[in-house]
Amino acid sequence: MRKVLAACFLCFLAVSGMAASPVDVHHFPDAESERRYRALVNEFRCPKCLNVNISGSDAPIAQDLRAAVYRLAVREGRSDREVRDFLQARYGDFVLYDPPLKPGTLVLWLGPGLFVILGLGLVAYRLRHQRAAVLDAGDRRRLRAILDEE
C-alpha cells in the first residue's frame, strides 16, 4: 500500500510540475507604467487560444505578445493607440476583442442581430400557421370517456 501511495505522490508531483506556467518578470519605472501595461495585456486576445486574453494565456505566442506590449509601451514609450495599431497590423483583427467596423467584420457586428430577427420571424411564422387539431367523432367520444372517468 505504501508503494502505491508513493507512486501516486510521485505522479502528482510530476504532473503538477508540468502544469506550472512561466512567469513574466518585468521592471516598471513607475506604478502608472505597470497599470498601463496590465490594461493593455488584458485588452488583447491570444491568437492561439479561444477567447482568452494574452495576460491569462500560457501559449508561447501570448508570451511574445506580452513582451511586445512591454517593449512598445514601457521601453519605447509608444501610445496605447500605437501599440494597438502595431498588434492589429501584425496579427489582424482577431487580437482585438472589439474589432473595427469595416466590410470584413460586418458579419461580426450585424450577425447576432440578424439571427435574432430571423429567429423571431420563424417563431411568428410558426404561430400564425399553426393548425388546431381537428378531432373526428370517434376521437371526441374517446376524449369524453377519458374525461368522464375522472
Salt bridges, closest charged atoms under 4 A:
ASP24 OD2 - ARG66 NE 2.22
GLU32 OE2 - ARG35 NH2 2.47
GLU34 OE2 - ARG38 NH2 3.33
GLU43 OE2 - ARG84 NE 2.25
GLU76 OE2 - ARG71 NH1 3.03
GLU76 OE1 - ARG78 NE 3.05
ASP80 OD1 - ARG36 NE 2.50
ASP85 OD1 - ARG81 NH2 3.10
ASP93 OD2 - LYS102 NZ 3.01
ASP139 OD1 - ARG142 NH2 2.42
